[in-house]
């Protein structure tokens, strides 16, 4: 998968030099050394290209990084997180570049990993977003995954990520809209930020020659209201970083209201409000959240051209898990 932990690694890597080239492995290489990938290689190529700290990508990069690879792309050194990466036969994939002194290390983002996100998807229960009686199965759930011995909040499920103002500053562009910019507003969950979101935001970005795209992120409780199950899989803090890392996004409103209200549109001086071709979910009072931008004639439906959804990703995870455990006998 591609998530904000990877984006943070690329942010750190970019700060170490002047030009960042990111090598992305093929599906075949990942399946051989790590297991079946969640996103296809074409999806991952596009996802990584959309991260704002990336200058260039190498498609089909070899799993083992050699000096030959670095020289081929005129790289002075390579960067990886502080977690070791091994081949299927247990060898350090960066051994050669480490021994030559052309290796740098960046800090891993605490509280997130692909394994962690997969675990959340497999839970698929609504309990950690519901105010239900403590005598129910909610108590058991929170003992295991919520505000129990591990100290997690039931509102963030099994997430161990702790947001800080510094992290938001590091991810934010820090740029104010300039005269002549078209201020475009979009809103939603943007959960498990994926290629469908990237395609949508890219097309939103293309609506103007000088776009300033603001993304309104709904709070976890609001997302759970209209999506159900245990959505969102990522809490609002994680979703904030995921969206901020996208090069098509200028600003994020954390905890945006469901409706694009008069106050919101006037406050941000919004010129255009966009929504995807997905169903518009009405507000709690059954009102159209886009009533005001429609009245102003600034509402536009944008076709991402991509059918991928968060549900689709969860289905892929479950399918991969079934393949991995097919024919495996377990003795307990």
Secondary structure, DSSP 4 states (H G I P E B T S, - for coil): ---HHHHHHHHHHHHTSS--EEEE--HHHHHHHT---SS-HHHHHHHHHTBTT-SEEEET--SS--HHHHHHTT-S-EEEESS--B-TTS-BTTHHHHHTT-EEEE---TT--HHHHHHHHHH--SGGG----TTSHHHHHHHHHSSSTT---GGGTT------HHHHHHHS--PPP-TT-EEEEEEE--TT--HHHHHHHHHHHTT-TTEEEEEEEPPHHHHHHHH-TT--SS-HHHHHHHHHTBTT--EEEET--SS--HHHHHHTT-SEEEE-SSPPPP-TTS--TTHHHHHHT-EEE---S----HHHHHHHHHHHHHHHHTT-----
